[in-house]
Amino acid sequence: MANRIVASRWSWLLLLPVSALFLLLFSISTSPLFAFEGGDSAIFQEIGLATTHGKVLYRDIFDNKGPLLYWINGLGMLMGGTSGILTLQIVFQTAALHYLFKIAKLFADGLKAAAVLILSLFCYTVFILEGNQCEEWMLPFISMAIYVCLKFFATKQQLPARDALLLGLCFGACFFIRPNDAAGMVGAPAFGLFLYFLYKHRGKDAWRFAARAATGAAVITVPILTYFAANHALKDLIYGLWGVNMTYTNGVTGMLHGFIADSGIWLIMSLMVCACIVISTTHLKDALWAIIPCAIAETLVFGRALYYHYYISLLPIYTIVFASAFSSRNIKASLLGILLAAFTPVAYNYRILPKKAASLVINQPRILGGDYTYDYGDFLHAKDSEIKQSMQDMERLASLIPASERDSVWNYNLIEFLTCRNYFNYAFFAHNGIVQMNRMTFPLEENFDADPLSLPTPPLWIVADYGNPKTQEDTSFASQYQLAGHMEAFGGRIGLYRRKS
């Protein structure tokens, strides 16, 4: 009976409540069970909110991810704030789990495929971090692309035009969220298919496939480029999507140096090599044409920081390793795959994955009773009651700003350059429905903005890192603004200043 349910084409409906429960427990920045509203997630919410107020991305408000991420957040904010974003997360994750399950079923039947999906979700408990991460929104597209490539090698039939178009659409969607994962997890496997056609002397199929995939990518790309060109912000888009990230990572040279010098990247490469070894022992060994280019490219572009959420993009690889191990007749290769995937060290001093996942699985249900402490190691360690108090204080402080003046609020230095001081305090803006006037959000560079005091009409309100010497030493700032209120917050204070009449 259980096998029949799992094998049913309607089995994906079971993934909807699974996704909802998983996100309620682990997407702490958007789940109503938690008071915390995130670091990166709060920035994405604010920029998404700004797009609903007519601001043009990168030109009027700036961050270094792709526009689709912010438009998705903007849609979620229109749908009801964090609850709207959570609703979209459930839809996206259900689609992602559906394709991860289909990947597993290419290798293993019935309940084995379900067990593979559970193992992948176990890893995901760590990777999701605070939730609403850019890799999370890419996961359905990456999973679909990997499935399309694997399915081709499983069936050995002609690649349908629809699948080629899907690969292009997936690449375009991922590119306009995070280009490096688009190249590594979608573009590279697709390029592997192209090479396979050439190797088999199927030149017409190769170029037909390339043309269809390019058409799919153009469906996403052309409207986005047209929008930014129409708003005279094409250069801003290119800088936000590419230029600032090259500076941020020290360019291609910096990425290559990180690959050579950082032991964490070598561990990622070991995982990828292991995936190739294990898949080679299965009936899908020809899929190495797609997986090997993926392994090489994604290892190079993965990112040197090794943050937890970077690994979300690798969930299809984890699924392949677990599923291949279940279907392989080579016991040694199977054990190698499971051990290396399960015990992959992840970010923050290379914490071992099973230990971290187990601690989270045990900790999260404690939200159902009383006060508890968020336990995310280096990322977050605070009591829920403290965070609730901070959010209430943010509301109290924001209530000093009349509704008619909420379009004249300047983010002076709430997240300080280099130190990233008061990072979690940025939730002040989106939580209170305030769209900042100025361009700078996260301080990727020291100053994107003009001095607010030099504007023809200076802002009525300034939100600043109160108590920061940089704020206190700015005498021109102090001469034209008076402190209206302040609050104790995450590792510092938020000050709200009103322009003197």
Secondary structure as the mmCIF struct_conf table of DSSP 4:
data_model
#
loop_
_struct_conf.conf_type_id
_struct_conf.id
_struct_conf.beg_label_comp_id
_struct_conf.beg_label_asym_id
_struct_conf.beg_label_seq_id
_struct_conf.end_label_comp_id
_struct_conf.end_label_asym_id
_struct_conf.end_label_seq_id
HELX_RH_AL_P HELX_RH_AL_P1 ALA A 2 ALA A 7
BEND BEND1 SER A 8 SER A 8
TURN_TY1_P TURN_TY1_P1 ARG A 9 SER A 11
HELX_RH_AL_P HELX_RH_AL_P2 TRP A 12 PHE A 26
TURN_TY1_P TURN_TY1_P2 ILE A 28 THR A 30
TURN_TY1_P TURN_TY1_P3 PRO A 32 LEU A 33
BEND BEND2 ALA A 35 ALA A 35
BEND BEND3 GLY A 39 GLY A 39
HELX_RH_AL_P HELX_RH_AL_P3 ASP A 40 THR A 52
TURN_TY1_P TURN_TY1_P4 HIS A 53 GLY A 54
HELX_LH_PP_P HELX_LH_PP_P1 LYS A 55 VAL A 56
STRN STRN1 LEU A 57 LEU A 57
TURN_TY1_P TURN_TY1_P5 TYR A 58 ASP A 60
STRN STRN2 ILE A 61 ILE A 61
BEND BEND4 ASN A 64 LYS A 65
HELX_RH_AL_P HELX_RH_AL_P4 PRO A 67 LEU A 78
TURN_TY1_P TURN_TY1_P6 MET A 79 GLY A 81
HELX_RH_AL_P HELX_RH_AL_P5 THR A 82 PHE A 107
BEND BEND5 ALA A 108 ALA A 108
HELX_RH_AL_P HELX_RH_AL_P6 GLY A 110 PHE A 127
TURN_TY1_P TURN_TY1_P7 ILE A 128 GLU A 130
BEND BEND6 GLY A 131 GLY A 131
HELX_RH_AL_P HELX_RH_AL_P7 CYS A 134 THR A 155
BEND BEND7 GLN A 157 GLN A 157
HELX_LH_PP_P HELX_LH_PP_P2 GLN A 158 PRO A 160
HELX_RH_AL_P HELX_RH_AL_P8 ALA A 161 PHE A 175
TURN_TY1_P TURN_TY1_P8 PHE A 176 ILE A 177
HELX_RH_AL_P HELX_RH_AL_P9 PRO A 179 ASP A 181
HELX_RH_PI_P HELX_RH_PI_P1 ALA A 182 GLY A 187
HELX_RH_AL_P HELX_RH_AL_P10 ALA A 188 TYR A 199
TURN_TY1_P TURN_TY1_P9 LYS A 200 HIS A 201
HELX_RH_AL_P HELX_RH_AL_P11 GLY A 203 ALA A 230
TURN_TY1_P TURN_TY1_P10 ASN A 231 HIS A 232
HELX_RH_AL_P HELX_RH_AL_P12 LEU A 234 ILE A 238
HELX_RH_PI_P HELX_RH_PI_P2 TYR A 239 GLY A 243
HELX_RH_AL_P HELX_RH_AL_P13 VAL A 244 TYR A 248
TURN_TY1_P TURN_TY1_P11 THR A 249 ASN A 250
HELX_RH_AL_P HELX_RH_AL_P14 GLY A 251 ALA A 261
HELX_RH_AL_P HELX_RH_AL_P15 SER A 263 ILE A 279
TURN_TY1_P TURN_TY1_P12 SER A 280 THR A 281
BEND BEND8 THR A 282 THR A 282
TURN_TY1_P TURN_TY1_P13 HIS A 283 LEU A 284
HELX_RH_3T_P HELX_RH_3T_P1 LYS A 285 ALA A 287
HELX_RH_AL_P HELX_RH_AL_P16 LEU A 288 VAL A 301
BEND BEND9 PHE A 302 PHE A 302
TURN_TY1_P TURN_TY1_P14 ARG A 304 ALA A 305
HELX_RH_3T_P HELX_RH_3T_P2 TYR A 308 LEU A 314
HELX_RH_AL_P HELX_RH_AL_P17 LEU A 315 SER A 327
BEND BEND10 ARG A 329 ARG A 329
HELX_RH_AL_P HELX_RH_AL_P18 ILE A 331 ALA A 342
TURN_TY1_P TURN_TY1_P15 PHE A 343 PHE A 343
STRN STRN3 PRO A 345 VAL A 346
TURN_TY1_P TURN_TY1_P16 ALA A 347 TYR A 350
STRN STRN4 ARG A 351 ILE A 352
HELX_RH_AL_P HELX_RH_AL_P19 LEU A 353 ASN A 363
HELX_RH_3T_P HELX_RH_3T_P3 GLN A 364 LEU A 368
BEND BEND11 GLY A 369 GLY A 370
STRN STRN5 THR A 373 ASP A 375
TURN_TY1_P TURN_TY1_P17 GLY A 377 ASP A 378
BEND BEND12 PHE A 379 PHE A 379
STRN STRN6 HIS A 381 LYS A 383
HELX_RH_AL_P HELX_RH_AL_P20 ASP A 384 ALA A 398
TURN_TY1_P TURN_TY1_P18 SER A 399 LEU A 400
BEND BEND13 ILE A 401 ILE A 401
HELX_RH_3T_P HELX_RH_3T_P4 ALA A 403 GLU A 405
TURN_TY1_P TURN_TY1_P19 ARG A 406 ASP A 407
BEND BEND14 SER A 408 SER A 408
STRN STRN7 VAL A 409 ASN A 411
BEND BEND15 ASN A 413 ILE A 415
TURN_TY1_P TURN_TY1_P20 PHE A 417 THR A 419
TURN_TY1_P TURN_TY1_P21 ARG A 421 ASN A 422
HELX_RH_3T_P HELX_RH_3T_P5 TYR A 423 TYR A 426
HELX_RH_AL_P HELX_RH_AL_P21 ALA A 427 HIS A 431
TURN_TY1_P TURN_TY1_P22 ASN A 432 GLY A 433
HELX_LH_PP_P HELX_LH_PP_P3 ILE A 434 GLN A 436
BEND BEND16 MET A 437 ARG A 439
BEND BEND17 THR A 441 PHE A 442
BEND BEND18 LEU A 444 GLU A 446
BEND BEND19 ASP A 449 ASP A 449
HELX_RH_3T_P HELX_RH_3T_P6 PRO A 452 SER A 454
BEND BEND20 LEU A 455 THR A 457
BEND BEND21 LEU A 460 LEU A 460
STRN STRN8 TRP A 461 TYR A 466
TURN_TY1_P TURN_TY1_P23 GLY A 467 GLY A 467
HELX_RH_AL_P HELX_RH_AL_P22 PRO A 469 GLN A 472
TURN_TY1_P TURN_TY1_P24 GLU A 473 GLU A 473
HELX_RH_AL_P HELX_RH_AL_P23 THR A 475 GLN A 480
STRN STRN9 TYR A 481 ALA A 489
TURN_TY1_P TURN_TY1_P25 PHE A 490 GLY A 491
STRN STRN10 GLY A 492 ARG A 499
#
